[in-house]
Amino acid sequence: MDYRRKFDDTTCFMSLRRGHKPVFSPVPGAAIGGGTDRALCSDIAVMAEDAKIGYPPVWVRGCPQTATWVCRPGAERAKLLLAGDLIDGRIAAAMGLVARSVPAADLGETADARPRRMTGVPRNHLMIQKMVINQAYANMGLQTTQTMATLLDGITRHTPEGNHFKERCEQLGFKAAVGERDGGAPIGP
């Protein structure tokens, strides 16, 4: 993975956050690995209660480049990421990773309610509020953190453990390699 491609991925995801209009993201099913970036780079994410979100690649093949895991719930709660576990929408909402979780049947209506509520707010006011909030994250060093995370994401893909897991996936298939890994087998040669 070259830096330019991974940086471009981060830039693309962050365009959701940096755009002038508020971006809403309903999460009906799984948001895993890089798929978490779409939800977490939006301005307001709502999950189905039984939907799953997580970053299992931390085990051997990745580092979340957008750093939104830290921005949303804060550093202490973001450390849930260290285990690579998947959590459901209820937990994600309780920890502040997403704005809200609702029963799957209510997701569409709930996700549409907030944009409808904002239709009366002047566009320039929405833009100004979004710019101020985003600037706070910029002042905290979000861009620097993303650059570091992009570099470290590339490094994790080329460690002995990362290469070994890739080989096991090729030998056993992805699902079996994950089962082996999660079953307590040592990671690495």
C-alpha positions as CSV (number, residue, x, y, z in Angstrom):
1,M,0.0,0.0,0.0
2,D,1.5,3.3,-0.9
3,Y,1.1,6.4,1.1
4,R,-0.5,8.4,-1.7
5,R,-3.3,5.9,-2.1
6,K,-4.0,5.6,1.6
7,F,-3.8,9.4,2.0
8,D,-6.3,9.8,-0.9
9,D,-8.6,7.3,0.9
10,T,-8.5,9.4,4.1
11,T,-9.1,12.6,2.1
12,C,-12.1,11.0,0.4
13,F,-13.7,10.0,3.7
14,M,-12.9,13.3,5.3
15,S,-14.7,15.1,2.4
16,L,-17.9,14.0,4.1
17,R,-16.9,16.0,7.2
18,R,-15.3,18.9,5.4
19,G,-18.2,19.5,2.9
20,H,-20.4,22.5,3.4
21,K,-23.6,20.6,3.9
22,P,-24.3,18.4,7.0
23,V,-23.9,14.7,6.1
24,F,-26.1,12.1,7.8
25,S,-25.2,8.4,7.9
26,P,-27.7,5.6,8.7
27,V,-25.9,2.4,9.6
28,P,-28.3,-0.5,9.0
29,G,-25.8,-3.4,9.1
30,A,-22.1,-3.9,9.5
31,A,-19.5,-1.0,9.4
32,I,-16.2,-2.8,9.8
33,G,-12.6,-1.8,9.2
34,G,-12.4,1.0,6.6
35,G,-16.2,0.8,6.4
36,T,-16.3,2.6,9.8
37,D,-14.9,5.7,8.1
38,R,-18.0,6.4,6.1
39,A,-20.2,6.4,9.2
40,L,-17.8,8.2,11.5
41,C,-16.7,10.9,9.0
42,S,-20.3,11.9,8.6
43,D,-21.6,14.7,10.8
44,I,-24.4,12.6,12.4
45,A,-24.4,8.8,12.4
46,V,-27.4,6.7,13.5
47,M,-27.2,3.0,13.8
48,A,-29.7,0.2,14.0
49,E,-29.5,-1.3,17.5
50,D,-28.3,-4.7,16.1
51,A,-25.9,-3.3,13.6
52,K,-22.2,-3.9,14.2
53,I,-19.3,-1.5,14.1
54,G,-15.6,-2.2,14.8
55,Y,-12.1,-2.3,13.5
56,P,-10.8,-5.9,13.6
57,P,-7.8,-5.1,11.3
58,V,-6.0,-3.7,14.4
59,W,-5.0,-7.3,15.1
60,V,-2.6,-7.5,12.2
61,R,-3.4,-5.4,9.2
62,G,-4.4,-1.8,9.9
63,C,-4.7,1.4,11.8
64,P,-7.8,3.7,11.4
65,Q,-6.5,6.5,9.3
66,T,-9.2,9.1,9.8
67,A,-8.8,9.2,13.6
68,T,-12.6,9.6,14.0
69,W,-12.6,6.9,16.6
70,V,-10.9,9.4,18.9
71,C,-12.8,12.4,17.8
72,R,-16.3,11.0,18.5
73,P,-16.2,9.3,21.9
74,G,-12.9,10.6,23.2
75,A,-9.5,8.9,23.8
76,E,-10.6,6.7,26.7
77,R,-13.6,5.1,25.0
78,A,-11.7,4.9,21.7
79,K,-9.3,2.5,23.3
80,L,-12.1,-0.1,22.9
81,L,-10.6,-0.2,19.4
82,L,-7.4,-1.8,20.8
83,A,-9.2,-5.2,21.0
84,G,-10.6,-5.0,17.5
85,D,-14.0,-6.1,18.8
86,L,-17.3,-5.4,17.1
87,I,-19.9,-3.6,19.1
88,D,-23.6,-3.1,18.4
89,G,-25.5,0.1,17.8
90,R,-26.7,0.3,21.4
91,I,-23.1,0.3,22.8
92,A,-21.9,2.6,20.0
93,A,-24.6,5.2,20.9
94,A,-24.0,4.8,24.7
95,M,-20.3,5.5,24.3
96,G,-20.8,8.5,21.9
97,L,-19.4,6.8,18.8
98,V,-22.7,7.5,17.0
99,A,-25.4,10.0,17.8
100,R,-28.2,7.4,18.3
101,S,-29.3,3.8,17.9
102,V,-32.8,2.7,17.1
103,P,-34.6,-0.5,16.2
104,A,-33.7,-1.5,12.6
105,A,-37.4,-0.9,11.5
106,D,-37.1,2.8,12.7
107,L,-33.7,3.6,11.2
108,G,-35.0,5.2,7.9
109,E,-37.5,7.5,9.7
110,T,-35.0,8.4,12.4
111,A,-32.2,9.1,9.9
112,D,-34.5,11.3,7.9
113,A,-35.9,13.3,10.9
114,R,-32.8,15.3,11.6
115,P,-32.3,16.6,8.0
116,R,-36.0,17.5,7.9
117,R,-35.5,19.4,11.2
118,M,-32.7,21.4,9.7
119,T,-34.4,22.4,6.5
120,G,-35.5,25.7,8.0
121,V,-32.0,26.7,9.2
122,P,-30.3,29.0,6.6
123,R,-27.6,27.2,4.6
124,N,-25.0,29.7,5.5
125,H,-25.7,29.2,9.2
126,L,-25.3,25.5,8.9
127,M,-22.1,26.0,7.0
128,I,-20.8,28.4,9.7
129,Q,-21.6,26.0,12.5
130,K,-20.1,23.1,10.8
131,M,-16.9,25.1,10.0
132,V,-16.5,26.1,13.7
133,I,-16.9,22.6,15.0
134,N,-14.5,21.2,12.4
135,Q,-12.0,23.9,13.2
136,A,-12.0,22.8,16.8
137,Y,-10.8,19.4,15.6
138,A,-8.3,20.9,13.3
139,N,-6.9,23.0,16.2
140,M,-6.6,19.7,18.2
141,G,-4.3,18.4,15.5
142,L,-6.6,16.1,13.6
143,Q,-4.7,16.5,10.3
144,T,-1.4,15.6,12.0
145,T,-2.9,12.6,13.6
146,Q,-4.4,11.4,10.3
147,T,-1.0,11.7,8.6
148,M,0.6,9.7,11.3
149,A,-2.2,7.1,11.3
150,T,-1.9,6.8,7.5
151,L,1.9,6.1,7.8
152,L,1.3,3.6,10.6
153,D,-1.5,1.9,8.7
154,G,1.0,1.2,6.0
155,I,3.6,-0.1,8.5
156,T,1.1,-2.5,10.1
157,R,0.5,-4.2,6.7
158,H,4.2,-5.0,6.4
159,T,5.0,-6.3,9.9
160,P,5.9,-10.0,10.4
161,E,2.6,-10.5,12.0
162,G,0.7,-8.8,9.3
163,N,2.5,-10.8,6.6
164,H,1.9,-14.0,8.5
165,F,-1.9,-13.3,8.8
166,K,-2.0,-12.6,5.1
167,E,-0.3,-15.9,4.4
168,R,-2.7,-17.8,6.7
169,C,-5.7,-16.1,4.9
170,E,-4.3,-17.3,1.6
171,Q,-3.7,-20.8,2.9
172,L,-6.9,-21.3,5.0
173,G,-9.3,-18.7,3.7
174,F,-10.1,-15.5,5.5
175,K,-12.9,-16.9,7.8
176,A,-10.7,-19.8,9.0
177,A,-7.7,-17.6,9.5
178,V,-9.8,-15.2,11.7
179,G,-11.1,-18.2,13.6
180,E,-7.6,-19.4,14.2
181,R,-6.5,-15.9,15.3
182,D,-9.5,-15.4,17.6
183,G,-9.1,-18.9,19.0
184,G,-5.9,-17.8,20.7
185,A,-3.4,-19.1,18.1
186,P,-0.2,-17.1,18.2
187,I,0.0,-14.4,15.6
188,G,3.2,-14.5,13.6
189,P,5.8,-17.0,12.6
